[in-house]
Amino acid sequence: MKKTVYILLVALISLSSCNKILEKTPDGQITLDKVLSNRDRSKGLIDVVYGEIYTQRDQISFVMNPFDCLTDNAFWAATYDAYDWHNGTLSLSNPVITWDWNSPSEQLWPDFWRGIRLANNAIKYLPQSTVLTQQEIDTWVAEARVLRCWYYMHLLEFYGPMPWVEEPFDASFKDWAGLTRPTFDWIADKISSELMDVVQSGVLPNRQPANEARHVDNGVAKAIRARVYMLNASLLNNPEHDRAKWQKAADAAQDVLNMSEYDLVPMSDYKKLFVSNFTDEIPEIIWRAWTDNSHINNTNCVDVGSYPYASINHVWNCGESPTQELVDCFEMTNGAMPVTYDDATRLKVTVTPEAAELGYSEAKGGDPYANRDARFYVDILYNGADYGVPYNCTQNYIIETYVGGRNGFNDVISQETQRSCTGYYSRKDKYINFWGPDGGYSKMGVHWVFFRLAEFYLNLAEAACELGDFTTATRALNKVRQRALQPAIEDVPGYQANYDFLMGRIRNERRVEFCLEQGRFIDQRRWKILSETNRFVTGMRITKEDDGTFSYERRKIRDYQSYTDKYLVLPIPLEDAKKMTGMTQPEAWQ
């Protein structure tokens, strides 16, 4: 578990705190010259920059709440951070995203700034080392510059534009009031310039070899740049719809796609994006976490302990339970959307004719889960799904989400639960071989993907659509769709060659492709759709009739209060805001 230590911005970027991140001598004191004259301690200057990266996707928000639980993609039962978040408790004094058993408990803001401070230390002091080779110095300084931009990217995603800091501040620095917000456009261009300077220097490879895959490279640098430019161009930061910003986003995405070192994997290898050994060379992955996340099978998955053929440990928590809204986004194999909503409750639906042709039905005895997008069967566990065979067993585990089934519907949302409150379980980065009799298991490896190539096809599709270039948008969108074995967008029922139709399907494609990978949290904000999507979520309550058929009832799970403009950009924490008086709070917090 990542240790979180809350330090105010003063401590985060001041030179006086440098010694806290270095190896201590027995008496707890060390001087800078002793760091720079020792190879391991000098290397520690770059190692600690990597050490601030979140590498476990369910250990950012308290008690294993993944970020999709703070969106309309997944629901988390019990009264922890997700409950507070959706209760509307976010405030200047309550950041909500915390680890409450740490003291102080806040995440994100201090961690991102600490990453920047450590990167600045590395950039400044590595060249002064007397024991490193010039190649090591050049490489690690270049990596630190990319990582500094990584942390800035996260600050932009959550808190908006921040002042560019590229020097460790002197311990006597007191002009916190002099720090001011730049425009988003300015900081995006600054990050782009920094990253391209690293790329053009030729110090880093385009792609790291498998044994160095933890380290950033030119692919990561270009990916950060492309994501930052997407943030800059999106409605949240570009209300005037400046076409120049969208052109930068399109060009940056194309720069990533032009790299010959990366390619989409076929659908037959799709699962390997999420469950595989870290050293496996997977051409689509640009960068992923090096920490094994296999524990997520215990904190955010179905309870295999109900397996009827062997004694298997029970899961701690089913955790992120996909919502009916997410399930409704997965097309039929003919490209049709399965349903349209009859009203704002999303509880009454009309099955589209093309979905009905493939057998979709929520009527008694029907089946709403056949003939869906291939990604549905990788990402979601649903009633009747075959989860496979547990480790060292012979019988398949069949999911039963109906009331009274082994994974039956849970009506109680106020406490931790091993049974889903939505009727669905997360499958994407899970594998049944994690579980076996008497605690046995076959460890396969789960690694949170930070960047993969599909993102940049969809970035290009979105940016091109915003620019009115529907030909490029369609071509980029189809690369992702056809990898998923879905028909080209021009061949889906009801296709219209206009902005509204194409953008709607681009956004839907993005939601499906990256569901449960935590991109939805940022997308909802940059598109400014919280008021449309985050008022409530629903699930599917299934009952088994005496004749063995199933009845389906869409049910509201919970009302949310996390849809206001205050949830679009997080506020600067109160204590730091008091010091940094030149930094304006986001508009909704003023």
N, C-alpha and C positions, 0 to 999 in steps of 0.2 A: 504494500500500500504506500502510495506516494506521501511522504511526509510533508505537511504543510505548516509553514511557520509564517505568521503574519508579521510583516514589517512595513511600516509606512514608507511612502515614496522617498522621504529623506534618507532612510536607511537603505532603500533599494538601490539608489544610484549614487550614494556617496562613497568616496574613496576609503573612508575610515572603516567601512564594513568589508573591505576586500579580504582581510585575514580570516573572516568567518567561513569562507568557502574553501579554505586551503587546509591541507593536512597540518595538524598541530604537533608541536614538539611536546615532550612529556610535561613541561611546565605550562602548556597552553599558549605559549607565545611563539611567534615566528616573524621574521622580518622579510621584506620583499626580496632582498638580495639572496636570501637562503632559498626562496622559491625559484628564482631565476637561475640559480647555479646548480639546481637539482633537476634531472630530466623528468622524473615521475611527477614532481611538484609543478614543473613547467607545463607538462602535458595536462595536469589537473585543471589548468586554466580553461582549456577547451572542453574537457570532460564534464565540468560542472554546468556548462552552457547546455549541453545535451540533457543533463540531469533534471532540468526544470520542465522538460516536455512531458505533457500528459500522455502516457502510453497505455492506459487501461480505460476503455470507453465507459465503463460503468463505475468509475471511481473518481468522478469529478464532482458530481452532485451527491449529497449525503446519502448514505446507506444504499449504495449501488444503483441510484436512479440514473439511467442513461438520459442523454439530452432529448431523445425523441419522446420521452415521457413528459417533457415540458412543451410538447406540440400536440397536434391532433392526430399524430401517427400511432401513438401508443399510450396506454393507461397504466398507471402504477397505483395499486391499492395501498392503504395505510396513510397515516398522518405524518409523513416526512416532508422532504423538500418539495416534491412534486405537488403534494397537497397544498402546502403553503403557497407555492408559486401560483397555482390555479385559484387559490382563494383571494388573490389580489393583494398579498401582504408585502410585495416588493416596495421598498422605501429607501430613503437616503441612509437610514440607520439599520436597515435590514436587507442585505443583498440576497438573501434566501439561499443562493448557491454556496453552501458552506459545508464544512465537516464539523459537526457540532461537538464532537468529543475532542477536538483540538482546541487549544486556547492561545490566542484568538482563533476564530474558526473560518474567516473569510477565504474564499478561493478567487481565482481569475485575476482580479485587479492586481493584488500584490505579486502573484506568481508571474504574470506577464512582465511586469516592470522589473522583477528580479532577474528574469531571463535576459532582458535588455541590459541591465547593469552588468551582469556576468559576461555577456558578449562584449560589452565595451571594455571591460577589464582585459579580456583575452586579446582584443584588437590592439590595445595600447601596450600591454606588457609582454606578449609573446615575442615581439621583435627584439626585446631587450634581454632575452634569455641567452646565457653564455654556453649552453650545453645542447641546444637543438641545432639541427642542420637547417640551412636556408630553405630547403624544400619543405621540411616540416613546418617551419614558421610560415611560409607562404600558404601552404595548404590549410593550416589550422586558422590562420587569420581570415582566409577566404570563407571557410566554413562558418566562422563566427559572424561574418558579415551577412551571410545568408540566414543564419539562425536569428540574428537581430531582426531581420525583416519578417521572419516567421512569427516572432512575438508581437511585432507591430501589427501584422495582419490580424492577429487575434484581438488586439486592442481595438482595431477598427471595426471588427465584426460585432463586438459587444458594446463598446463605449464611444465609438465615433472617432474622428480625427484627433490625434495627439501630437504634441510637440516632438520634433525629431531631436533625440539626444544621442550624440556620438562620442562623447568624452565622459569618463568617470568624473563626476563633480568633485571638486576639492571639499575636504571635510568642513571647511569654513563657509561653504556656499549657503546663502540664506535667502536668495532672491526667488523664492518659490512663487511669489505673486507675479513675477515677471514672465512666468511660463504661460503662454496663450495657445489657444487652439488655432492651428492652420486650417485652411480650407481642405476638404476631402480631396479635391483635385490636386492640390499642391503636395500633400503627403503621399498620394498615390504615385505621382510623378517622381517624387524623391525616392520612394521604395523601388520603383522601376529602374531609375538611374543607378541606384546602388547595386541592384541585382544584375543588371546588364553589364555593369563595369566588371563584376566578378566573372560573369560568363565570358566576356570578351578578353579577359586576361589569360584565359586558357589554363589556369591553375587547376581547376577541378575537371574531372571527366564528365562527359554527358550523362553517363550512367555508371554507378559504382558496381564493381564486381560483387558476386554473392557474398564473399567473405568480408566485404566492407559495406554491406547494404544499410547499416545503421547510419552511415555518414551521408550528409547532404551532397548533392552534385548539381550540375547544370540543369538537369531535369527538374529537380526540386525548386531551384531558383526561378526557372521559367513558370513553374506551376504556381508559386506564390504570387508572382507578378500578374499572371492571368486572373487569379481569384481576386486580387486586390482591385484590378481594373473592372471586374464584374461588379464588385461592391460599389465602386465609384460611379458606374453608369446606371445603376438600378434606381428605381423611383425614389427610394428612401433618401438617396444622396444626389439625385439628379431630377428634381421635380420639373425643371424646365425642359427636360428631354433633349439635352445637348447631344446632337448627333456625333460630335467629335469624341465624346466619352464612349459612346457605343462603338465607334470605329476602333478606338484603342483597345476595347475589350475584345472585339472580333480579331484584331491583329495579334493580340497577346495569346489568345486561344489557339490561333493558327500556328503561332511560333512553337507551341508545345506539340501540336499535331504533326508539324514538319520534322520532328526528331525521329530519325529512323530506328532508334534504339527501343521504341515502344510500339505496342500493337494490341488491339483487343484480343482477348482469348475467346475461343469458340464456346458456345453454350455448354458443350460437354465438359469444359473445364471451369465453368463459372464458379462453382463451389470453392475451387482452389483459391480464389481471390480472398476468401475469408477464413478457410480452414486449410492450412498447409504449414509446412516447416518454414521458418523464417529465411533459411538459406535457399529455399526453392526459387529458382529463377522463373518468375511469372511476368511475361512481357507487358502486361497491362499496368502493373503496379509501378508507380513512380517513387513512392515512399510510403512505408508503413511502420508501425510501432514494432520494436524489437522485443518487448515484454510479452510473454505468452499470456493470453487472456482466457485460457481454457476454463478458469473458474467461473466464467459467465454462464456456463452450463448449470451451475448451482445457484446463481443469483438472479438469472433472468431467462428461465426456460421451463419447459414442461416437467412435471414430476414423474420421472421414470421409475420411482420407487413403488408405483402402483402396478408394475409389471407382474403379470399373474404366474409366470413360469419360473421365477427365481427370486431370491431375497436380495434386493438392491436398495441402497441408501436413498432416502427421500431428499428431494431438492429443498434448499433453504427457502426459496421464494420464486414464484413464477415471474415476478418482476414486470418487465415491459411486455404488456399484452397488446398486440396490434388491434386497432380500432376497426369498426365496420367501415368507417370512412376510408381508411387505407385500403382495406380489402376491395372496396368498390372501385378503386383506381386501376386494378389489374384487369386488362382487357380480356375479351374472349380470343380464341386463337384466330378468328377471322378479323380481328382488329376492332370489333364493336365494343363500346362500353357496355357493361352488363345491365345497368339500370339508370334511370333518371329519377330525381327526387320530385315527388308530387307537391311538397310544401316545405317550409323552412324547418320543420321538425326532423326531416330526413328519416322518419319512421315509416312513411308510406312511399312506395316506389312503383314505378312502371318499368317492367322488363322491356328492354329494347327488342324490336322484332328480330334483329340479327342474332341477339343473344338467345332468344327463345328458340331459334332454329337450331342452335347447338345444344339445346337441352337445359338452359338455365331456367330454374324455377325455385321460388320460395314458397310455393303452395305445399300443402300436406303431401308428403311422398315425393317431393321434388328434390333436385340436387343443384345447389348454386355453386358448386365447386368443380364441376367437370369442364374440360375444354377451356381452361384459362391460360393466360400468358405463362410461359415456362418458368419465369422468375417467381411466380406465385408459389410453386411447389418447392422452390429452394428457400424462400423467405418466410413462409407462413405454415404453421401447423394448425389444421382445421379438423372438424369432425370427420372421421373416416380416413384421415391421412395415415399412410404407412411410414412410420418414422425409421424403420429399419430394425436391425438386430443389435441388442446391447452386447457389450464386450463379453466374450466367452459364453455366449448363449446361442440358441438355435432358432427360437421363434421370433417372428417379427412383432414389434410393438405398434399396435393400432390405436390411434388417438380417438378418445371418446369424450367430446365436449358437451354432450347433451346432459340435461339435469339427471343426476344419479349415475352418470358414467364415470369411468375411472379418472377422467380429467374434467369432471362435470362443472357446469356453470356456477359461479359463485355470486350470490346476490349481495354479499356484505363487502362494501368497499372501504370500510374505515380501519381495517387492520391488515397486517401482513398475511399473505395467503399463498398456498401452493396451487390453488385453482384459479383460473382466469376469470375475471369479471367481465370480459368482452366476448368470450367464446373462442378466442384464438390465442396461440402461443407463438413466440418468436423462434425462428429456425435458422436465420441467415448465417450467423457465425456460430452455430451450435452443431454438435455431432453426438449421436447416441452412444458411440463407443467410449465417451467419457465415463459412462456408467457400466458397471458390471457387478456380479455377485460378490458379496463379502468385501466390498470396497475396491474391487479390481477395476482396472480401466486400461484403455489403450490411448495414450496421449498423442494427439495428432497435431496440435498447435493452432492457436487462434491469434491472429495479429490484426489489430485495428488499422485499417487502411486510411492514410492521410490524403493521398492523391492517387488517382488512377485515371487512365486515359479517357474513359467514357465521360468524365466530367467535362473535358475540354471540347469534345464533340457537342455536348449539350450547351456549353457556354457559347460556342460558335453559332449553334442553331438559334439560341435566344438573341444574341447580339445581331446576327444577320436579319432575323425577323424584325427586330426593332428598327433596323435600317431600311426595311422594305425590300431586302434582297431575299425573296422567298425561295429562289432556286438554291442558293447556298444553304439557307436554313433547312430546307427539305432534305438536301443531300446529307448534311451533318446529322440531322435527326434520324434519318434512315440507317446510318451506320450503327447506331445503338439499337434501334428497333430490330433490324435484320439479324444482328448478332443474337438477339433474344428469340429469334425464329418467328417474329411478328411480321405481318405484311408491311410493305412500304406505306408510308402515310397517305400517298395518293390513292391507295387501293382499299382504304378502310371505309366502312359504310358512312355515308353522310359527308364525305370529304368536301371541303370548300377551300379554294385557293385564295384565302384572305387572312388578314392579320389575326382576327379574333379566333378563328378556328385553329390556325396553326400555333399561335401562342398558347392557347388552352391545352393543346396536345403536347407541346414542348414542356410545359410546366407539369403536366400529368406524367410524362415520361421521366422527368427528373425525380418526381416523387417516388415513382415505382423503382427506378434504377438504384436510387440511393436510400431507400427506406431502411430505417434502423441503423444507418451509418452516421446520423447526427447532422446531415446537411439541411434537413427540413427546418431546424431551428433558425438558421441564418436566412434561408430562402423566404420564409414567412415574413421576415422583417424587411428584407431588401425589397420585396414586392409590396409591402404595406397591406397585407391581407389578413392580419390578425383579427380584425373586426368581423371578417367573414368566416373564419375557420375556427377560432378559439373560444366560442361561446359555450360549447358543450361537445361531448363525444358520445357515440353509440356503440353497441355491440349486438351480437346475435345470440339470443337465448333459444336453445333447441331442446325440444322434448321428444322422447321416444314413445310412440303410441303402442297399444297392445298388439297391433299387427306387425310391429317391427319397423314401420315407417317413421319418418321424422316430420315434426312440425316446426316452423321457423317463426320467430318473433323478434323483430328489430326493437331494441330497447335503449332508451337514454340511460347512460351510465352516470353522468355527473354534469352539472352546470359549472362553467368556468367564469372567472373574473379576470383572466389574463389576456384580454383582447384590447385593452385601451392603449392609447399612444404612449403611455408611460412604459409599456413593455417593448417598445420598438428599439430604444437605445437605453442601455443601463446608465444610471447616474453615477457620477464620481462619488465614492463613499464619503460620508459626511465629514469625518475627521481630516481627510486629505483635502476635501473641498474648502475647508476653513483656512488651510495654509495656502492653497493654490487659487487665490482669489481672482487671478487673471484668467482662469479656466472657466468658461461658462458651462453651466449644466445644459444637457439636452433641452430643447424647447419645451417639451411636455413637463419637465421638472423645474422650470424656472418660476 
